[in-house]
């Protein structure tokens, strides 16, 4: 995201770009094409004095509106030198609608806060400029500018329709399980631990890594009819430790505590 900072140190967004053609997509990660980012950034800074004020990415249908532990580690590790604030917008897909969740990071206090957004009720002249459009399209993965109207509606508390059938965790109860489990896991980890979430072949998987200990929590495609599987691998044990939690026959947050307790027991066994 490119724009300016106001006198009150509020971010003012003018341009939002997408991925470059040499970017790297993963099931739970995205790495921008650095050459493309520099190409666009140098042009906007030189011609319009715009700054690179933030980033945005998607948490897909997991309804995790807040920054994940991976987001926090990445932002604080790569926080731009000499900059006091940095903007992060997280997109989530909820009930077939896209919601954008903005967070403002502050370097001096090492804190981050959810913020409100005001839409400027005027046309964005930069989005209608042929030269700007051409520069952003050069080297882009897709030669299309973002739809500024849809972005504005989502940031303004409205939603952009996104029709798509999905698995169990797209329901309200399913999303509650994912959010509750994510918050519980973040409460039992430390700075040496990372959490990743992936969705492959209909299965939702949480992966934790603490030093040499790796834990995988897999929700099967037909959850809750089939049990959740937890597997722990570590060099200190002869083979993987396995545990199952279920079958609940209904989607309920009550399954979260048994999962967390199982993980705590596994970690204690590994380090005993």
N, C-alpha and C positions, 0 to 999 in steps of 0.2 A: 504494500500500500504506500502510495506517495502523496505528499501534501505538505502542509505547514503546521507550525505550532503557534497558537494564539498567545497574546500577552499573559493570559491566565494559564498558559501551558496546557491548553486543551488541543487535542489533535484535530486537524481539519483535513479531511480526505478529499483529494481531487481525482486521483487515478488509482484503480485497482487492476492489477494484471494477473494473468493466469500462468500456467507452466510454460517453460521454454521447451523446444523440441528435443533437447538433450537432457531433460530432467530424468529422474529415476523414481518410478512408482513402485511401492510395495503394498502388501496387504495391510500393514499398520504403520507405514512410514512414507514420507515424500521428501525428496532432495531436489531443490530447484536447480535449473541450469544456470550456473554462476555467470557464464559468459553472457547469457541472455539478460540476466538481472543487471549486470554491469552496463550492457548496451543501452537498456531502457533507462536505468538510473542516471547514467552520465548525461544522456540527452535531456531528461526532465530537470536535472539539477543545473545544467549549463544554460538551457534555454528559458526555463521558468523558475529557477531557484527552488524547486521542490526538493523535499527531503524524503529519504526512506524512513517512514515513521512507524512501520509495523508489518506484521504478517497475518495471514489467515489460513486456516485449514479446516478440514471436516472431521468430526467424530462420528460421521455416518448416522446409523440408526440406534446407536447405543444410548442416546439421550444424556451423554455426559457433557453438560453445559459448561462445567468449570474446567480449567487447565488440568491435565493429567500430571502425574509425577514425572513422566517423560518430558512433557511440555515445560514444566518448571525447571528441570535440570538443564534442558537445552537452552532456554532463554537466559537463565542466570549465567550459564557457562559462556554464552556467546553475546552477552549484552554489549551493544556498541560502546566503545570507549568514548568518554566525554559527553555522553548523552544521559539525561536525567530520566526520561520517560520512554516507554516502548509500548505500542498497542498490539494486542493479540485479539483476533476475532475467531471464535470457534463456531462452525456451522454444524447443526444437528438436524436430522430429518425425523419429524415427529408427526404421527398420524397423517402421513403423506403430504406434509408441509415442511418447508425449510425454515429453520429459525437461526438467526445469527446472534451470537452472544459475545459482546465486546468486553475486554478486560484491559485495564491500564496498569502497567508495571512501573514502579518507582525505584530507581537505583539507590538513592540516599537512605531510604528506609527499608530496602529489600522487601517490599510489599507489593501486593497486587489487589485491585479492587474492581468489581463489576461497575460499569458506568452506563449512564443514559446516553441516548443519541438524539440529536436534533437534525432534521432534514432541512437543508437550505431550499426554500421554495422558489428556486430559479433554475433554469436550464444550466447544465454543466457545459460550459463552452469548450472545455478540453475534450470532452467526449464527442463533440461534433467537429473537431478540427481534423482535417484530412492528413496533415503532416504528423500529428500525434498518433492518429490511427495507424498510419503507415509504419511508423517507428515501432509501435507496440506489436504490430503484426509480424514484423521482420524477426525471424528466429523463434516465433511462438509455436507451441505445439499445435494450436489451432488458430487460424487467422481470423478469430472472432473476438471483438471487444466484449467485456462483461455487459449484461443488460442492466444498465444503471437504474432503471425503474424498479426492477425486481429486487435489486440489492437495497434500494432505499426503503421499499415496503417492508422487507424482512427486518431491517435495522430499526424501523419505526414501530416495532411491536406487532406488525402484521405478518402474515405468512405467505410464502410463495408455494403454490400447489406443486406437488411432486408425486404423481401417481406411480405406485409400485407395490406389488404384493411382496410380503416379507415373512420372515420366520417369527417364532414365538416372542422374541425380545423386542419386537416392534409394538406389541400391545402395551397398554399402560402398566399392567402388572409385571410383565416381562422387563420393561424398562426400569421399574422400581427395583427389581432384583439386581440388575446390572449396576445401577447407581449405588445401591446399598452395599453390594459386595465390593465394588471399587473403593468406597470410602472406608470400609472395614479393613481392606488390605493395606491401604495407605496409612492406616493407624498403627499397623504392626511392623511396618518396614522402616528402614533407615536410609541414610544417604548412599549406602553401598548397594541398595536394592533397586531393581528396575521392574516395572510392570508393563507388559505389552498385551494388547487384545487383538486377536485375529478372527476372521470368519472365513472358513474354507469348507467346501462340500457340505454346507448346511450346519456345520458345527461351530459353536462359539467357544473360543479358547482363551483363557487367561494364562499368561506365562510370567513367572517370577524368577528372578535370578539374584541370589545373595551370595557373593563371592563365588565359591565353587558349587554351591547348592542350587539346583534347578527344580522348580515345581511347575507342573502343568495342570490346570483345571479345565476339563473339557465338558461342555454341555452338549449332549448329543442332538442330532437333528430332530428327533421325536420327543425331546424333553417337553413335559415332565413324565412321559410314559416310560422312559428309560432313565437309569440313574446317572448322576454326575460322576465322572471318573477323575480322581486326583492321583498324580504320579510324581514321585520325588526321586531325583537322581543326584548322587554325590559320590566323589571318589572314596569317601570314608566308609561307604556301605557296599556290600558284595553285589547287590543287585538293586533294581528300583523298588522303592516302597510304593505300594498301591492301596488305594482306598476308594470306596464308592459311597455316594450319598444319594438317596432316593428310595424308591420310586414314590413320588408324592401324589401322582394322578391329577394334581392341580398346580398352577403356577402361584407360588407364595413366597414371600420374603423370609418365611420361617426356615427355609433351606440354607440361608446364608450363614447363620451361626454354626451349624454343624460342619459346614465347609471350612470356615475359619479355624475352628477348634481342631479339625483334622490336620490342617496345615501347620498349626502351632505344634501339635504332637510330633509330626514328621520332622520339623526343624529341630526340635529338642532331641529327638532320637539321633539325628545326623550329628549334632554337636556334642552328644553325651560322650 
